[in-house]
Amino acid sequence: MAYDKYQMAKDKLDKALKGNSAGIIMSYTVNTLEDERVRSKCAEFEGYTAYVSETLIGVNHPPFDEDCRCFATYQIEGIQKK
């Protein structure tokens, strides 16, 4: 099976969105590898944090393109009682 960065990112995001819909307020932060190969578009997003409900893969969440090496880390911001 091929390594599909987009599908892996989507799977992780779907899990975070599932938690979000259950009342767990989730956010994510974009991380680069912070080396000389980081593209300018990716460098602009280093440290960018947003709620998972505002996420669009390829727009404000990695991967930004086919060769993107960025990754997202997820955080729990709070819990809302239903």
LINMO-V920506 format. One record per residue. RES is the residue in one letter. SS is DSSP state (H for helix, E for strand, C for the rest). OMEGA is omega in whole degrees, -180 to 180 (NA if undefined). BURIAL is b if it has 9 or more other C-alpha atoms within 8 Angstrom, else e. Layout:
res=<RES | RES>
ss=<SS | SS>
omega=<OMEGA | OMEGA>
burial=<BURIAL | BURIAL>
This chain:
res=<M | A | Y | D | K | Y | Q | M | A | K | D | K | L | D | K | A | L | K | G | N | S | A | G | I | I | M | S | Y | T | V | N | T | L | E | D | E | R | V | R | S | K | C | A | E | F | E | G | Y | T | A | Y | V | S | E | T | L | I | G | V | N | H | P | P | F | D | E | D | C | R | C | F | A | T | Y | Q | I | E | G | I | Q | K | K>
ss=<C | C | C | C | H | H | H | H | H | H | H | H | H | H | H | H | H | H | H | H | H | C | C | E | E | E | E | E | E | E | E | C | C | C | C | C | C | C | C | H | H | H | H | H | H | C | C | C | E | E | E | H | H | H | C | C | E | C | C | C | E | C | C | C | C | C | C | C | C | C | E | E | E | E | E | E | E | E | E | C | C | C>
omega=<-178 | 177 | -177 | -177 | -179 | -178 | 177 | 179 | -180 | 179 | 179 | 179 | 178 | 178 | 178 | 178 | 177 | 176 | 180 | -179 | 177 | 178 | 177 | -176 | -174 | 172 | 177 | 176 | 178 | 179 | 172 | 176 | 175 | 175 | -176 | -179 | -180 | 179 | -177 | 179 | -180 | -180 | 178 | -177 | 179 | 179 | 179 | -180 | 178 | 175 | -179 | 179 | -179 | -170 | 169 | 180 | -179 | 180 | 179 | -179 | 179 | 3 | -180 | 175 | -174 | -177 | -177 | 178 | 180 | 176 | 180 | 170 | -175 | 180 | 170 | -180 | -179 | 179 | 177 | 176 | -180 | NA>
burial=<e | e | e | e | e | e | e | e | b | b | e | e | b | e | e | b | b | e | b | b | e | e | b | b | b | b | b | b | b | b | b | b | e | e | e | e | e | b | e | e | e | b | b | e | b | b | e | e | e | b | b | b | e | e | b | e | b | b | e | b | b | b | b | b | e | e | e | b | e | b | b | b | e | b | e | b | e | e | e | e | e | e>
